[in-house]
Amino acid sequence: MLYIDYTWDCNPNGIILDKEFNSDQLGWSNGDMFKLVNINGRKMLVKIDPIEAFAKGHKVNEQIK
């Protein structure tokens, strides 16, 4: 699905999503983790399975200030 007319604030610390973007429709929730991968020359954020994040000892940021 393509999202048109959204504003994304990208900076070295992360991405701030548009206020109107409904991540619930994608099944995302607070605490979800993503990794940056390269697929056929295109960069993509891929959701990390919670078990993989736990097994690798990743800490979940509940809220970034």
C-alpha positions as CSV (number, residue, x, y, z in Angstrom):
1,M,0.0,0.0,0.0
2,L,1.3,3.4,-0.9
3,Y,0.7,6.3,1.5
4,I,0.4,9.7,-0.3
5,D,0.4,13.1,1.2
6,Y,2.0,12.1,4.6
7,T,4.8,14.0,6.2
8,W,7.7,12.0,7.6
9,D,10.4,13.7,9.7
10,C,13.6,11.7,9.1
11,N,16.7,12.5,11.2
12,P,19.8,10.6,12.5
13,N,17.9,9.6,15.6
14,G,14.8,8.1,13.9
15,I,11.7,8.8,12.0
16,I,8.7,10.7,13.3
17,L,5.5,9.5,11.6
18,D,2.7,11.7,10.3
19,K,0.0,12.4,12.9
20,E,-2.6,11.0,10.6
21,F,-0.7,7.7,9.9
22,N,-2.6,4.9,11.6
23,S,0.0,2.2,12.5
24,D,-2.8,0.1,14.1
25,Q,-4.0,-0.8,10.6
26,L,-0.6,-2.5,10.0
27,G,-0.7,-4.4,13.3
28,W,2.1,-2.2,14.8
29,S,2.1,-1.4,18.5
30,N,4.2,0.5,21.0
31,G,7.5,-1.4,21.6
32,D,7.7,-3.0,18.2
33,M,11.2,-3.1,16.8
34,F,12.4,-2.8,13.3
35,K,15.7,-3.4,11.5
36,L,17.1,-1.7,8.4
37,V,17.8,-4.2,5.6
38,N,18.9,-3.9,2.0
39,I,16.8,-5.9,-0.5
40,N,17.9,-5.8,-4.1
41,G,19.4,-2.3,-3.6
42,R,16.4,-0.8,-1.8
43,K,16.5,0.0,1.9
44,M,13.6,-1.3,3.9
45,L,12.5,-1.4,7.6
46,V,11.5,-4.9,8.6
47,K,9.6,-5.7,11.8
48,I,11.6,-7.9,14.2
49,D,9.7,-10.8,15.7
50,P,9.4,-10.3,19.5
51,I,11.0,-13.7,20.1
52,E,14.1,-12.7,18.0
53,A,14.4,-9.4,19.8
54,F,14.2,-11.2,23.2
55,A,16.7,-13.9,22.1
56,K,19.2,-11.3,21.0
57,G,18.8,-9.3,24.2
58,H,17.4,-6.2,22.6
59,K,16.0,-3.6,25.0
60,V,12.6,-2.2,24.0
61,N,12.3,1.6,24.3
62,E,8.9,2.1,25.7
63,Q,9.1,5.9,25.1
64,I,11.7,8.1,23.5
65,K,12.0,11.5,25.0
